[in-house]
Amino acid sequence: MKLCMFAKKLQEAIKKHNMSQRKFAALLHTTQANISRWTQGVSEPRIETFLKVCLYLDETPESMLGYGEIPDEVKEEYKKESGAQ
C-alpha cells in the first residue's frame, strides 16, 4: 500500500518540479530505469536514496509515503465493510 502511495507521490512531485525522469535520475546518481520502476511501484529506493529524493523534491518523508492521507479506495472499502454511507 505505501509503495503504491510513494509511486504516485513521486510522479506528482517530479511533474510539479517540471523535471524529466532522466534529469531527476542524474541528480540522484541513478538511472532513468530506476526512477521509472519507482514511479510504477515496481520497486523502491534504498533509504539513503529515498531521503535524497525527499530533499531534492522539497517533500517530507511522511508526505512522500502518504501518511496522514487515506486513499479513496481504502475509504470506499471501509464504507462497503461497515455499511457506512
Phi and psi in degrees as a GROMACS rama.xvg file:
@    title "Ramachandran Plot"
@    xaxis  label "Phi"
@    yaxis  label "Psi"
@TYPE xy
-67.2667  -31.0347  LYS-2
-63.2975  -42.4018  LEU-3
-64.3304  -38.8683  CYS-4
-65.3846  -41.9802  MET-5
-60.3578  -43.8163  PHE-6
-58.3155  -46.2102  ALA-7
-64.4095  -46.5212  LYS-8
-64.0748  -38.0561  LYS-9
-64.9435  -45.946  LEU-10
-55.6031  -48.1075  GLN-11
-62.5643  -43.7185  GLU-12
-67.9896  -40.3849  ALA-13
-63.2651  -43.8953  ILE-14
-63.8206  -42.5857  LYS-15
-58.7668  -33.5773  LYS-16
-90.4315  8.4901  HIS-17
49.5322  47.5434  ASN-18
-119.075  142.509  MET-19
-82.0447  159.935  SER-20
-61.1097  -37.2808  GLN-21
-63.9486  -44.2415  ARG-22
-66.4079  -41.2319  LYS-23
-65.1176  -39.4901  PHE-24
-60.257  -41.0322  ALA-25
-63.0133  -39.8458  ALA-26
-60.6247  -36.9274  LEU-27
-89.9734  -1.72151  LEU-28
57.8794  46.9814  HIS-29
-134.708  -169.944  THR-30
-102.974  158.117  THR-31
-63.2739  -31.6953  GLN-32
-62.7184  -39.4159  ALA-33
-63.4585  -45.9709  ASN-34
-58.982  -43.0506  ILE-35
-60.5912  -44.6987  SER-36
-62.8684  -38.8475  ARG-37
-66.5472  -42.5683  TRP-38
-72.6993  -19.5356  THR-39
-90.9069  -7.80099  GLN-40
77.6326  17.4104  GLY-41
-78.7164  -36.8624  VAL-42
-146.981  178.991  SER-43
-137.081  155.98  GLU-44
-75.7804  161.992  PRO-45
-64.8395  160.52  ARG-46
-59.1643  -40.1598  ILE-47
-62.4237  -42.197  GLU-48
-70.4504  -38.7161  THR-49
-57.252  -43.4307  PHE-50
-64.9032  -37.281  LEU-51
-64.5794  -40.3524  LYS-52
-55.6767  -48.526  VAL-53
-61.3836  -43.3514  CYS-54
-64.7163  -48.3732  LEU-55
-63.1442  -34.3178  TYR-56
-95.2833  2.62764  LEU-57
54.8499  48.8312  ASP-58
-126.53  152.281  GLU-59
-82.9294  153.548  THR-60
-57.0165  -38.4485  PRO-61
-61.9052  -44.2708  GLU-62
-67.8367  -36.2096  SER-63
-68.3018  -24.5176  MET-64
-95.5253  -3.39741  LEU-65
80.1718  16.7344  GLY-66
-66.6366  140.298  TYR-67
90.8134  -7.71225  GLY-68
-117.111  141.605  GLU-69
-112.374  115.368  ILE-70
-60.1886  147.503  PRO-71
-55.6444  -38.8687  ASP-72
-65.2329  -32.6577  GLU-73
-70.4316  -41.4037  VAL-74
-60.5108  -44.6891  LYS-75
-63.9988  -41.8593  GLU-76
-61.5053  -42.8824  GLU-77
-61.278  -44.9896  TYR-78
-59.4669  -41.4652  LYS-79
-64.5844  -44.2502  LYS-80
-69.0922  -37.298  GLU-81
-93.1545  -12.9019  SER-82
76.496  11.9075  GLY-83
-72.1833  151.483  ALA-84
